[in-house]
């Protein structure tokens, strides 16, 4: 079943969109703010994002820009009452895949949803995250390095899962704070560095390079060794 995240701050419309999508056989989830949606899209796998332009905290266009900057390729359908050509160009240039002006007919919305998700039908979902000799099983909440089982706390597991979902990608500290802790950098200035240190102590082996690479002044990436 395909998963769709509906990002809409108008509660009735978000609920109605989710209902219509579920009636068509999709698994629909909702987010009411930009930061909430960013955290979800960075840490979970969705087949499509339906994003309203006007959102609290982080507007839809900026949300799309940040996702594309983080190399999240999930298709995005942008919804907005702004119907000027310049607005459409701005949304598409930010990385949206399609644009639907409000008000819209649900029949047209569903047609666009089918078109945007069609290309992913043949791609099977991966039950495990595997990078090199590290395997993370989200369903069982278990991590292995080779034949050794690694015991992690809940936050350590969430941080590792975020890094492993996009191996090689550099995650900035603010993005990791939003994704794993739902916190502002000013509140937890060094918490990311502290938890990366915990992960390295548990995952690394003496004499071998760490799976977690530090990009000085930027953040961290998880790489195959």
N, CA, C and O of each residue as an XYZ file, in Angstrom:
900
protein
N       0.847     -1.207      0.000
C       0.000      0.000      0.000
C       0.875      1.247      0.000
O       1.812      1.358      0.790
N       0.568      2.164     -0.874
C       1.374      3.375     -0.995
C       1.050      4.360      0.130
O      -0.109      4.548      0.501
N       2.104      4.984      0.661
C       1.966      5.924      1.770
C       2.033      7.350      1.245
O       2.928      7.700      0.476
N       1.084      8.160      1.665
C       1.033      9.564      1.249
C       0.963     10.443      2.495
O       0.169     10.194      3.403
N       1.797     11.464      2.524
C       1.763     12.441      3.608
C       1.056     13.693      3.111
O       1.492     14.317      2.144
N      -0.035     14.060      3.774
C      -0.792     15.263      3.451
C      -0.353     16.361      4.419
O      -0.537     16.234      5.629
N       0.219     17.426      3.892
C       0.714     18.529      4.724
C      -0.229     19.713      4.515
O      -0.129     20.433      3.521
N      -1.131     19.902      5.452
C      -2.203     20.907      5.322
C      -2.605     21.358      6.716
O      -2.934     20.534      7.569
N      -2.578     22.692      6.955
C      -2.892     23.190      8.294
C      -4.376     23.411      8.517
O      -4.791     23.606      9.660
N      -5.192     23.390      7.473
C      -6.640     23.487      7.640
C      -7.167     22.103      7.996
O      -7.176     21.200      7.159
N      -7.605     21.942      9.240
C      -7.915     20.618      9.772
C      -8.972     19.877      8.952
O      -8.816     18.687      8.677
N     -10.055     20.575      8.556
C     -11.121     19.899      7.827
C     -10.619     19.395      6.475
O     -10.898     18.259      6.091
N      -9.877     20.240      5.753
C      -9.388     19.844      4.434
C      -8.395     18.693      4.548
O      -8.425     17.763      3.742
N      -7.508     18.752      5.553
C      -6.550     17.664      5.741
C      -7.265     16.343      5.998
O      -6.904     15.308      5.438
N      -8.300     16.394      6.866
C      -9.067     15.188      7.170
C      -9.803     14.666      5.943
O      -9.849     13.460      5.702
N     -10.377     15.581      5.173
C     -11.124     15.180      3.974
C     -10.174     14.585      2.922
O     -10.507     13.581      2.293
N      -9.015     15.186      2.729
C      -8.044     14.652      1.790
C      -7.602     13.249      2.196
O      -7.517     12.348      1.362
N      -7.324     13.077      3.481
C      -6.913     11.759      3.961
C      -8.015     10.731      3.734
O      -7.744      9.595      3.345
N      -9.258     11.134      3.978
C     -10.386     10.224      3.781
C     -10.516      9.804      2.319
O     -10.694      8.624      2.019
N     -10.426     10.778      1.414
C     -10.553     10.488     -0.016
C      -9.430      9.563     -0.478
O      -9.664      8.636     -1.252
N      -8.228      9.813     -0.009
C      -7.093      8.983     -0.399
C      -7.236      7.557      0.133
O      -6.941      6.593     -0.573
N      -7.687      7.431      1.370
C      -7.864      6.099      1.951
C      -8.969      5.322      1.252
O      -8.883      4.101      1.120
N     -10.006      6.021      0.803
C     -11.070      5.356      0.051
C     -10.558      4.820     -1.285
O     -11.127      3.885     -1.848
N      -9.471      5.428     -1.786
C      -8.866      4.971     -3.037
C      -7.781      3.916     -2.817
O      -7.152      3.459     -3.771
N      -7.566      3.532     -1.559
C      -6.609      2.469     -1.272
C      -5.229      2.910     -0.856
O      -4.315      2.088     -0.790
N      -5.050      4.195     -0.571
C      -3.765      4.693     -0.104
C      -3.737      4.743      1.425
O      -4.783      4.827      2.070
N      -2.555      4.690      1.987
C      -2.369      4.919      3.416
C      -2.003      6.391      3.596
O      -0.913      6.810      3.209
N      -2.900      7.171      4.177
C      -2.706      8.624      4.280
C      -2.395      9.039      5.709
O      -3.050      8.607      6.657
N      -1.384      9.883      5.843
C      -1.048     10.495      7.126
C      -1.069     12.009      6.945
O      -0.945     12.509      5.827
N      -1.225     12.729      8.042
C      -1.322     14.186      7.942
C      -0.294     14.874      8.838
O       0.121     14.338      9.865
N       0.099     16.065      8.421
C       0.942     16.953      9.221
C       0.394     18.357      9.041
O      -0.004     18.738      7.940
N       0.374     19.130     10.125
C      -0.265     20.440     10.088
C       0.718     21.595      9.988
O       0.298     22.745      9.859
N       2.025     21.317     10.046
C       3.027     22.390     10.017
C       4.244     21.938      9.233
O       4.496     20.743      9.078
N       4.994     22.913      8.742
C       6.136     22.616      7.903
C       7.238     21.837      8.596
O       7.785     20.899      8.017
N       7.575     22.210      9.829
C       8.646     21.513     10.536
C       8.257     20.078     10.842
O       9.084     19.171     10.745
N       7.001     19.869     11.212
C       6.507     18.521     11.473
C       6.630     17.659     10.215
O       7.038     16.500     10.285
N       6.276     18.232      9.073
C       6.353     17.506      7.805
C       7.805     17.230      7.424
O       8.119     16.148      6.929
N       8.683     18.190      7.648
C      10.100     18.008      7.332
C      10.669     16.839      8.126
O      11.375     15.991      7.579
N      10.360     16.800      9.404
C      10.838     15.708     10.254
C      10.331     14.370      9.737
O      11.096     13.410      9.645
N       9.043     14.299      9.397
C       8.463     13.039      8.924
C       9.084     12.606      7.603
O       9.421     11.435      7.430
N       9.238     13.542      6.669
C       9.743     13.200      5.339
C      11.220     12.825      5.348
O      11.669     12.071      4.485
N      11.979     13.340      6.308
C      13.390     12.994      6.416
C      13.606     11.657      7.103
O      14.597     10.975      6.840
N      12.686     11.277      7.983
C      12.899     10.078      8.788
C      12.081      8.877      8.334
O      12.352      7.756      8.765
N      11.076      9.083      7.464
C      10.230      7.992      7.005
C      10.163      7.981      5.483
O      10.501      8.961      4.820
N       9.715      6.838      4.944
C       9.589      6.703      3.498
C       8.133      6.901      3.078
O       7.242      6.201      3.560
N       7.897      7.851      2.185
C       6.567      8.084      1.624
C       6.651      7.951      0.106
O       7.712      8.144     -0.488
N       5.522      7.619     -0.512
C       5.462      7.522     -1.963
C       5.076      8.848     -2.607
O       5.306      9.061     -3.797
N       4.479      9.747     -1.801
C       4.058     11.056     -2.321
C       3.825     12.001     -1.153
O       3.357     11.589     -0.091
N       4.156     13.269     -1.357
C       3.815     14.334     -0.410
C       2.836     15.274     -1.097
O       3.103     15.752     -2.199
N       1.708     15.541     -0.454
C       0.764     16.555     -0.919
C       0.910     17.738      0.032
O       0.570     17.637      1.211
N       1.414     18.854     -0.479
C       1.868     19.945      0.390
C       1.140     21.241      0.061
O       1.153     21.699     -1.082
N       0.506     21.826      1.069
C      -0.092     23.146      0.910
C       1.013     24.201      0.936
O       1.997     24.061      1.662
N       0.844     25.245      0.149
C       1.864     26.302      0.101
C       1.934     27.050      1.424
O       3.018     27.227      1.981
N       0.774     27.494      1.934
C       0.743     28.323      3.138
C       0.666     27.437      4.382
O      -0.384     26.877      4.696
N       1.791     27.320      5.081
C       1.888     26.489      6.276
C       2.541     27.274      7.402
O       3.362     28.153      7.140
N       2.195     26.976      8.651
C       2.898     27.610      9.772
C       4.315     27.063      9.907
O       4.602     25.937      9.501
N       5.189     27.876     10.481
C       6.575     27.533     10.797
C       7.479     27.491      9.570
O       8.556     28.087      9.566
N       7.039     26.785      8.526
C       7.856     26.596      7.332
C       6.887     26.445      6.170
O       6.121     25.482      6.137
N       6.899     27.377      5.206
C       5.896     27.265      4.147
C       6.216     26.119      3.192
O       7.314     25.564      3.214
N       5.241     25.777      2.354
C       5.362     24.611      1.503
C       6.537     24.668      0.544
O       7.210     23.659      0.333
N       6.794     25.835     -0.040
C       7.895     25.969     -0.990
C       9.237     25.794     -0.285
O      10.130     25.129     -0.810
N       9.384     26.384      0.891
C      10.631     26.229      1.638
C      10.798     24.786      2.110
O      11.914     24.269      2.146
N       9.693     24.138      2.472
C       9.740     22.720      2.838
C      10.289     21.890      1.680
O      11.162     21.043      1.873
N       9.776     22.137      0.484
C      10.243     21.398     -0.692
C      11.718     21.690     -0.954
O      12.483     20.777     -1.264
N      12.125     22.952     -0.832
C      13.536     23.307     -1.053
C      14.450     22.530     -0.101
O      15.486     22.008     -0.512
N      14.057     22.459      1.169
C      14.902     21.778      2.155
C      14.957     20.276      1.887
O      16.003     19.650      2.058
N      13.838     19.705      1.470
C      13.838     18.276      1.157
C      14.734     17.986     -0.038
O      15.493     17.017     -0.025
N      14.651     18.812     -1.060
C      15.501     18.598     -2.230
C      16.975     18.836     -1.901
O      17.855     18.155     -2.429
N      17.234     19.804     -1.029
C      18.618     20.042     -0.610
C      19.176     18.842      0.155
O      20.374     18.564      0.117
N      18.276     18.136      0.851
C      18.671     16.928      1.586
C      18.612     15.684      0.710
O      18.754     14.566      1.205
N      18.402     15.876     -0.604
C      18.364     14.802     -1.587
C      17.214     13.826     -1.344
O      17.331     12.637     -1.640
N      16.116     14.325     -0.811
C      14.894     13.533     -0.705
C      14.137     13.687     -2.017
O      13.705     14.785     -2.365
N      13.978     12.586     -2.742
C      13.412     12.636     -4.093
C      11.932     12.293     -4.144
O      11.374     12.157     -5.233
N      11.284     12.151     -2.998
C       9.859     11.815     -2.960
C       9.057     12.824     -3.791
O       9.237     14.029     -3.618
N       8.173     12.362     -4.692
C       7.371     13.294     -5.483
C       6.527     14.212     -4.605
O       6.032     13.796     -3.558
N       6.367     15.459     -5.037
C       5.608     16.455     -4.282
C       4.541     17.067     -5.181
O       4.837     17.543     -6.277
N       3.289     17.050     -4.705
C       2.184     17.764     -5.341
C       1.892     18.983     -4.480
O       1.497     18.847     -3.322
N       2.084     20.171     -5.037
C       1.928     21.416     -4.293
C       0.514     21.963     -4.484
O       0.052     22.118     -5.614
N      -0.167     22.252     -3.378
C      -1.511     22.829     -3.409
C      -1.442     24.287     -2.978
O      -0.764     24.621     -2.007
N      -2.148     25.160     -3.705
C      -2.146     26.560     -3.299
C      -3.277     27.329     -3.960
O      -3.736     26.997     -5.053
N      -3.708     28.367     -3.258
C      -4.707     29.270     -3.829
C      -4.043     30.310     -4.732
O      -4.736     31.071     -5.408
N      -2.724     30.350     -4.752
C      -1.991     31.302     -5.591
C      -1.902     30.716     -6.995
O      -1.317     29.651     -7.189
N      -2.473     31.399     -7.959
C      -2.583     30.814     -9.289
C      -1.878     31.622    -10.376
O      -2.112     31.395    -11.563
N      -1.023     32.555     -9.986
C      -0.267     33.308    -10.979
C       0.842     32.431    -11.571
O       1.359     31.534    -10.905
N       1.194     32.700    -12.810
C       2.249     31.944    -13.474
C       3.543     31.997    -12.667
O       4.245     30.993    -12.544
N       3.856     33.171    -12.118
C       5.086     33.324    -11.351
C       5.093     32.400    -10.129
O       6.133     31.856     -9.758
N       3.921     32.230     -9.512
C       3.831     31.349     -8.354
C       4.076     29.897     -8.758
O       4.787     29.165     -8.070
N       3.487     29.491     -9.870
C       3.682     28.116    -10.344
C       5.160     27.866    -10.642
O       5.713     26.827    -10.282
N       5.783     28.835    -11.302
C       7.202     28.698    -11.630
C       8.034     28.582    -10.354
O       8.942     27.753    -10.280
N       7.731     29.408     -9.351
C       8.485     29.360     -8.099
C       8.362     27.998     -7.438
O       9.355     27.434     -6.981
N       7.134     27.463     -7.387
C       6.919     26.163     -6.764
C       7.631     25.041     -7.488
O       8.246     24.182     -6.857
N       7.553     25.043     -8.811
C       8.198     23.994     -9.592
C       9.716     24.121     -9.538
O      10.421     23.115     -9.466
N      10.219     25.347     -9.573
C      11.661     25.551     -9.480
C      12.206     25.125     -8.123
O      13.369     24.735     -8.018
N      11.381     25.196     -7.086
C      11.810     24.772     -5.750
C      11.977     23.260     -5.673
O      12.660     22.752     -4.783
N      11.345     22.533     -6.617
C      11.489     21.084     -6.623
C      10.187     20.318     -6.608
O      10.199     19.087     -6.597
N       9.041     21.028     -6.607
C       7.754     20.334     -6.669
C       7.612     19.646     -8.025
O       8.131     20.131     -9.030
N       6.904     18.509     -8.046
C       6.727     17.754     -9.287
C       5.447     18.138    -10.023
O       5.349     17.966    -11.238
N       4.473     18.657     -9.289
C       3.214     19.062     -9.912
C       2.582     20.139     -9.043
O       2.992     20.357     -7.903
N       1.584     20.804     -9.597
C       0.999     21.987     -8.978
C      -0.498     21.948     -9.214
O      -0.946     21.792    -10.350
N      -1.279     22.091     -8.145
C      -2.732     22.052     -8.280
C      -3.340     23.254     -7.558
O      -3.265     23.337     -6.332
N      -3.945     24.194     -8.309
C      -4.534     25.380     -7.672
C      -5.798     25.019     -6.880
O      -6.535     24.103     -7.243
N      -6.026     25.755     -5.800
C      -7.269     25.655     -5.044
C      -8.269     26.677     -5.592
O      -7.860     27.744     -6.047
N      -9.562     26.375     -5.559
C     -10.162     25.082     -5.193
C      -9.975     24.069     -6.309
O      -9.801     24.440     -7.470
N     -10.012     22.783     -5.956
C      -9.800     21.738     -6.946
C     -10.857     20.650     -6.775
O     -11.492     20.544     -5.726
N     -11.031     19.858     -7.803
C     -11.923     18.707     -7.748
C     -11.122     17.504     -7.281
O      -9.979     17.314     -7.696
N     -11.722     16.687     -6.413
C     -11.008     15.525     -5.905
C     -10.663     14.553     -7.035
O      -9.654     13.852     -6.960
N     -11.485     14.507     -8.070
C     -11.201     13.622     -9.198
C      -9.888     14.005     -9.869
O      -9.100     13.137    -10.245
N      -9.652     15.326    -10.022
C      -8.396     15.766    -10.620
C      -7.230     15.490     -9.687
O      -6.167     15.055    -10.129
N      -7.424     15.742     -8.395
C      -6.370     15.465     -7.425
C      -5.955     14.000     -7.506
O      -4.763     13.696     -7.544
N      -6.933     13.083     -7.533
C      -6.630     11.654     -7.563
C      -5.921     11.264     -8.857
O      -5.043     10.401     -8.853
N      -6.303     11.896     -9.959
C      -5.627     11.609    -11.231
C      -4.156     12.006    -11.150
O      -3.290     11.289    -11.650
N      -3.874     13.144    -10.524
C      -2.489     13.598    -10.393
C      -1.722     12.704     -9.420
O      -0.541     12.422     -9.623
N      -2.400     12.261     -8.365
C      -1.775     11.336     -7.415
C      -1.392     10.039     -8.127
O      -0.283      9.535     -7.949
N      -2.302      9.503     -8.924
C      -2.005      8.264     -9.652
C      -0.812      8.451    -10.596
O       0.047      7.577    -10.705
N      -0.772      9.591    -11.269
C       0.323      9.847    -12.203
C       1.664      9.947    -11.476
O       2.671      9.433    -11.962
N       1.681     10.605    -10.316
C       2.929     10.813     -9.592
C       3.426      9.546     -8.905
O       4.631      9.390     -8.709
N       2.523      8.636     -8.534
C       2.933      7.414     -7.852
C       3.121      6.238     -8.809
O       3.666      5.204     -8.422
N       2.678      6.390    -10.046
C       2.716      5.269    -10.990
C       4.132      4.764    -11.228
O       4.355      3.558    -11.340
N       5.085      5.681    -11.304
C       6.455      5.301    -11.658
C       7.131      4.477    -10.572
O       8.174      3.870    -10.816
N       6.543      4.447     -9.364
C       7.178      3.735     -8.268
C       6.582      2.346     -8.045
O       6.990      1.667     -7.103
N       5.645      1.900     -8.859
C       4.969      0.637     -8.616
C       5.901     -0.554     -8.560
O       5.683     -1.482     -7.781
N       6.938     -0.535     -9.381
C       7.810     -1.697     -9.466
C       8.923     -1.695     -8.430
O       9.740     -2.616     -8.399
N       8.968     -0.671     -7.578
C      10.040     -0.579     -6.607
C       9.597     -1.199     -5.284
O       8.746     -0.629     -4.601
N      10.164     -2.377     -4.895
C       9.759     -3.016     -3.648
C      10.267     -2.251     -2.440
O      11.336     -1.643     -2.492
N       9.517     -2.276     -1.365
C       9.962     -1.622     -0.137
C      11.041     -2.474      0.524
O      10.978     -3.703      0.490
N      12.019     -1.822      1.119
C      13.133     -2.509      1.750
C      12.833     -2.677      3.231
O      12.754     -1.681      3.950
N      12.660     -3.934      3.721
C      12.305     -4.122      5.123
C      13.441     -3.778      6.071
O      13.196     -3.448      7.231
N      14.698     -3.850      5.590
C      15.853     -3.581      6.430
C      16.681     -2.459      5.828
O      16.668     -2.234      4.618
N      17.401     -1.761      6.696
C      18.416     -0.812      6.239
C      19.760     -1.499      6.364
O      20.110     -1.998      7.433
N      20.509     -1.526      5.284
C      21.803     -2.218      5.286
C      22.836     -1.324      4.608
O      22.688     -0.958      3.442
N      23.882     -0.979      5.352
C      24.993     -0.196      4.809
C      26.273     -0.897      5.245
O      26.610     -0.927      6.429
N      26.977     -1.458      4.271
C      28.161     -2.241      4.616
C      27.770     -3.424      5.474
O      26.872     -4.187      5.118
N      28.450     -3.581      6.619
C      28.144     -4.702      7.507
C      27.206     -4.304      8.650
O      27.036     -5.063      9.604
N      26.600     -3.120      8.557
C      25.646     -2.671      9.568
C      24.224     -2.863      9.035
O      23.899     -2.418      7.935
N      23.393     -3.525      9.820
C      22.006     -3.799      9.442
C      21.090     -3.258     10.534
O      21.287     -3.540     11.716
N      20.092     -2.485     10.133
C      19.124     -1.928     11.076
C      17.738     -2.436     10.706
O      17.284     -2.247      9.577
N      17.071     -3.078     11.650
C      15.725     -3.614     11.469
C      14.762     -2.745     12.267
O      14.668     -2.871     13.488
N      14.045     -1.860     11.572
C      13.149     -0.927     12.260
C      11.984     -1.650     12.916
O      11.555     -1.264     14.003
N      11.465     -2.687     12.280
C      10.304     -3.394     12.813
C      10.629     -4.064     14.145
O       9.817     -4.040     15.069
N      11.814     -4.661     14.244
C      12.209     -5.375     15.468
C      13.062     -4.519     16.389
O      13.401     -4.934     17.497
N      13.409     -3.319     15.928
C      14.237     -2.393     16.707
C      15.555     -3.052     17.105
O      15.951     -3.046     18.271
N      16.222     -3.619     16.100
C      17.470     -4.352     16.323
C      18.525     -3.834     15.354
O      18.220     -3.525     14.202
N      19.781     -3.740     15.829
C      20.910     -3.345     14.988
C      22.009     -4.396     15.113
O      22.324     -4.864     16.207
N      22.586     -4.758     13.959
C      23.694     -5.706     13.937
C      24.866     -5.086     13.202
O      24.686     -4.364     12.221
N      26.079     -5.373     13.685
C      27.280     -5.128     12.879
C      27.947     -6.479     12.695
O      28.496     -7.052     13.635
N      27.889     -6.979     11.459
C      28.335     -8.344     11.223
C      27.458     -9.300     12.009
O      26.236     -9.276     11.860
N      28.045    -10.130     12.831
C      27.291    -11.088     13.644
C      27.046    -10.578     15.061
O      26.448    -11.270     15.886
N      27.515     -9.356     15.335
C      27.375     -8.796     16.682
C      26.120     -7.930     16.782
O      25.923     -7.014     15.984
N      25.291     -8.222     17.750
C      24.105     -7.408     18.002
C      24.501     -6.192     18.835
O      25.175     -6.319     19.857
N      24.070     -5.008     18.382
C      24.413     -3.754     19.049
C      23.198     -3.233     19.806
O      22.135     -3.036     19.217
N      23.348     -3.012     21.094
C      22.255     -2.496     21.917
C      22.273     -0.968     21.901
O      23.273     -0.348     22.265
N      21.153     -0.364     21.474
C      21.062      1.090     21.385
C      19.868      1.603     22.180
O      18.862      0.910     22.330
N      19.995      2.827     22.685
C      18.843      3.492     23.287
C      17.900      3.954     22.176
O      18.244      3.889     20.995
N      16.726      4.415     22.554
C      15.741      4.854     21.560
C      16.266      6.006     20.713
O      16.077      6.001     19.496
N      16.916      6.987     21.315
C      17.428      8.132     20.562
C      18.627      7.741     19.700
O      18.773      8.227     18.578
N      19.477      6.871     20.219
C      20.592      6.385     19.412
C      20.079      5.653     18.172
O      20.604      5.822     17.072
N      19.044      4.837     18.374
C      18.461      4.091     17.256
C      17.859      5.048     16.231
O      18.062      4.876     15.030
N      17.115      6.060     16.699
C      16.492      7.024     15.783
C      17.539      7.805     15.008
O      17.357      8.061     13.818
N      18.629      8.189     15.656
C      19.701      8.915     14.981
C      20.366      8.032     13.934
O      20.608      8.472     12.810
N      20.663      6.786     14.302
C      21.298      5.872     13.349
C      20.387      5.605     12.155
O      20.848      5.573     11.014
N      19.090      5.411     12.417
C      18.149      5.153     11.330
C      18.085      6.331     10.364
O      18.041      6.139      9.149
N      18.081      7.534     10.894
C      18.050      8.733     10.045
C      19.280      8.788      9.144
O      19.157      9.062      7.950
N      20.458      8.532      9.696
C      21.692      8.580      8.924
C      21.754      7.454      7.887
O      22.217      7.665      6.766
N      21.286      6.257      8.266
C      21.403      5.098      7.378
C      20.382      5.109      6.243
O      20.599      4.470      5.214
N      19.281      5.820      6.416
C      18.289      5.856      5.335
C      18.842      6.531      4.086
O      18.373      6.265      2.979
N      19.832      7.396      4.253
C      20.420      8.077      3.098
C      21.942      8.033      3.237
O      22.570      9.045      3.546
N      22.537      6.846      3.006
C      23.981      6.704      3.188
C      24.766      7.636      2.285
O      24.453      7.802      1.106
N      25.791      8.238      2.866
C      26.640      9.159      2.128
C      26.163     10.597      2.171
O      26.938     11.515      1.905
N      24.895     10.803      2.502
C      24.368     12.169      2.562
C      24.806     12.842      3.861
O      24.769     12.230      4.928
N      25.213     14.083      3.765
C      25.613     14.835      4.952
C      24.384     15.496      5.567
O      23.702     16.290      4.920
N      24.114     15.157      6.818
C      23.014     15.765      7.564
C      23.594     16.853      8.465
O      24.527     16.603      9.228
N      23.041     18.050      8.374
C      23.489     19.116      9.264
C      22.954     18.870     10.667
O      21.981     18.139     10.850
N      23.584     19.473     11.640
C      23.131     19.325     13.021
C      21.704     19.846     13.213
O      20.912     19.180     13.880
N      21.336     21.024     12.648
C      19.946     21.479     12.809
C      18.925     20.501     12.236
O      17.865     20.301     12.830
N      19.229     19.884     11.083
C      18.294     18.914     10.502
C      18.165     17.699     11.404
O      17.056     17.204     11.608
N      19.266     17.208     11.946
C      19.208     16.061     12.849
C      18.446     16.402     14.133
O      17.710     15.570     14.663
N      18.627     17.622     14.624
C      17.886     18.043     15.820
C      16.388     18.068     15.547
O      15.602     17.619     16.381
N      15.983     18.584     14.392
C      14.564     18.625     14.050
C      14.005     17.225     13.839
O      12.871     16.941     14.225
N      14.800     16.350     13.223
C      14.317     15.024     12.863
C      14.249     14.090     14.069
O      13.242     13.409     14.265
N      15.298     14.050     14.871
C      15.399     13.073     15.955
C      14.853     13.609     17.274
O      14.203     12.884     18.027
N      15.123     14.889     17.549
C      14.726     15.444     18.842
C      13.575     16.437     18.745
O      13.024     16.840     19.769
N      13.204     16.839     17.531
C      12.178     17.867     17.345
C      12.520     19.100     18.162
O      11.665     19.671     18.839
N      13.780     19.503     18.090
C      14.268     20.587     18.938
C      15.033     21.608     18.122
O      15.477     21.334     17.007
N      15.177     22.780     18.694
C      15.927     23.860     18.076
C      17.391     23.769     18.483
O      17.712     23.338     19.590
N      18.271     24.176     17.580
C      19.706     24.087     17.841
C      20.113     24.868     19.081
O      21.075     24.497     19.753
N      19.402     25.938     19.395
C      19.748     26.753     20.555
C      19.448     26.012     21.852
O      20.016     26.333     22.896
N      18.561     25.025     21.793
C      18.178     24.295     23.004
C      19.153     23.158     23.277
O      19.564     22.938     24.416
N      19.521     22.436     22.217
C      20.404     21.281     22.368
C      21.660     21.505     21.523
O      21.836     20.876     20.479
N      22.512     22.387     21.974
C      23.658     22.782     21.159
C      24.581     21.620     20.824
O      25.055     21.523     19.692
N      24.849     20.726     21.793
C      25.843     19.676     21.579
C      25.263     18.271     21.617
O      26.016     17.298     21.628
N      23.947     18.146     21.637
C      23.357     16.818     21.819
C      23.656     15.905     20.632
O      23.850     14.705     20.826
N      23.700     16.438     19.409
C      23.999     15.603     18.247
C      25.407     15.041     18.361
O      25.612     13.844     18.162
N      26.384     15.892     18.679
C      27.770     15.443     18.817
C      27.877     14.366     19.904
O      28.604     13.386     19.745
N      27.156     14.556     20.998
C      27.197     13.596     22.110
C      26.675     12.231     21.668
O      27.285     11.204     21.968
N      25.550     12.217     20.958
C      24.960     10.940     20.556
C      25.739     10.283     19.423
O      25.779      9.056     19.341
N      26.351     11.062     18.559
C      27.238     10.480     17.549
C      28.410      9.786     18.241
O      28.829      8.704     17.829
N      28.926     10.405     19.277
C      30.011      9.785     20.037
C      29.564      8.458     20.645
O      30.310      7.480     20.620
N      28.329      8.423     21.197
C      27.790      7.171     21.749
C      27.707      6.096     20.667
O      28.097      4.950     20.895
N      27.196      6.468     19.485
C      27.070      5.501     18.395
C      28.441      4.969     17.966
O      28.608      3.770     17.741
N      29.396      5.853     17.859
C      30.736      5.406     17.461
C      31.327      4.431     18.484
O      31.961      3.442     18.115
N      31.116      4.715     19.758
C      31.637      3.829     20.799
C      31.050      2.418     20.680
O      31.702      1.425     21.001
N      29.791      2.362     20.208
C      29.122      1.061     20.122
C      29.342      0.359     18.777
O      29.365     -0.871     18.720
N      29.501      1.124     17.707
C      29.598      0.542     16.373
C      31.034      0.358     15.876
O      31.322     -0.591     15.147
N      31.920      1.251     16.263
C      33.265      1.239     15.684
C      34.097      0.082     16.234
O      33.858     -0.415     17.335
N      35.079     -0.330     15.436
C      36.018     -1.362     15.831
C      37.433     -0.807     15.771
O      37.777     -0.038     14.873
N      38.232     -1.201     16.722
C      39.585     -0.661     16.842
C      40.385     -0.912     15.560
O      40.394     -2.018     15.019
N      41.044      0.128     15.101
C      41.885      0.015     13.923
C      41.158      0.167     12.609
O      41.780      0.097     11.549
N      39.829      0.378     12.654
C      39.049      0.543     11.429
C      38.417      1.930     11.418
O      38.083      2.468     12.473
N      38.250      2.516     10.223
C      37.586      3.834     10.165
C      36.136      3.744     10.589
O      35.489      2.713     10.405
N      35.629      4.819     11.155
C      34.239      4.851     11.613
C      33.287      4.909     10.426
O      33.596      5.507      9.395
N      32.120      4.277     10.584
C      31.067      4.407      9.581
C      30.541      5.842      9.533
O      30.070      6.294      8.490
N      30.619      6.556     10.654
C      30.056      7.903     10.735
C      31.160      8.921     10.462
O      32.106      9.059     11.236
N      31.016      9.624      9.348
C      32.027     10.606      8.946
C      31.625     11.994      9.413
O      30.482     12.413      9.230
N      32.558     12.695     10.010
C      32.337     14.075     10.422
C      32.705     15.023      9.286
O      33.806     14.946      8.741
N      31.788     15.913      8.930
C      32.086     16.979      7.970
C      32.223     18.251      8.803
O      31.230     18.820      9.255
N      33.422     18.673      8.993
C      33.716     19.751      9.941
C      32.900     21.009      9.645
O      32.866     21.496      8.515
N      32.252     21.514     10.677
C      31.454     22.721     10.549
C      30.100     22.521      9.903
O      29.344     23.479      9.743
N      29.774     21.267      9.520
C      28.505     21.008      8.835
C      27.668     19.976      9.586
O      26.603     20.300     10.112
N      28.154     18.723      9.637
C      27.361     17.680     10.270
C      27.984     16.316     10.075
O      29.203     16.160     10.150
N      27.125     15.311      9.819
C      27.591     13.928      9.782
C      26.973     13.165      8.623
O      25.887     13.492      8.142
N      27.698     12.136      8.187
C      27.186     11.225      7.145
C      27.543      9.795      7.542
O      28.586      9.551      8.149
N      26.665      8.854      7.193
C      26.931      7.433      7.448
C      27.375      6.800      6.140
O      26.672      6.891      5.134
N      28.550      6.153      6.148
C      29.125      5.638      4.909
C      29.536      4.174      5.056
O      29.864      3.702      6.144
N      29.506      3.480      3.928
C      29.961      2.085      3.901
C      31.475      2.058      4.001
O      32.169      2.837      3.349
N      31.977      1.148      4.828
C      33.426      1.019      5.008
C      33.877     -0.384      4.589
O      35.065     -0.699      4.664
